[in-house]
C-alpha cells in the first residue's frame, strides 16, 4: 500500500484472476487509512480477526442466507444505474 501514490498493490495470490494489479484509492479511503492505519506494515491486514466467520454469522442472523457472493456488487450496480 502506498498512500502517497494512492494505490494498493494486489499480489497474484490474492487476486481472483491470478494476476497482480494496482488498485487506485479514493481520497476518502486514503484519509481513513492515514487516520486508522497509522503504523501498519504492508503485511498487516485491515479486516478484523475471524472476519469470514463473523460476516457469515451476521448474514445468517439477518436472514440473508443463502448468500450469493456477488450480491453487494450487483446491488451497487443496480442503484448506480
Secondary structure, DSSP 4 states (H G I P E B T S, - for coil): -BTTTTEEEEPGGGSSSS--EEEE--HHHHHHHHHHSTT--TT---SPTTHHHHHHHHHHHTT--S--TTHHHHHHHHHH-
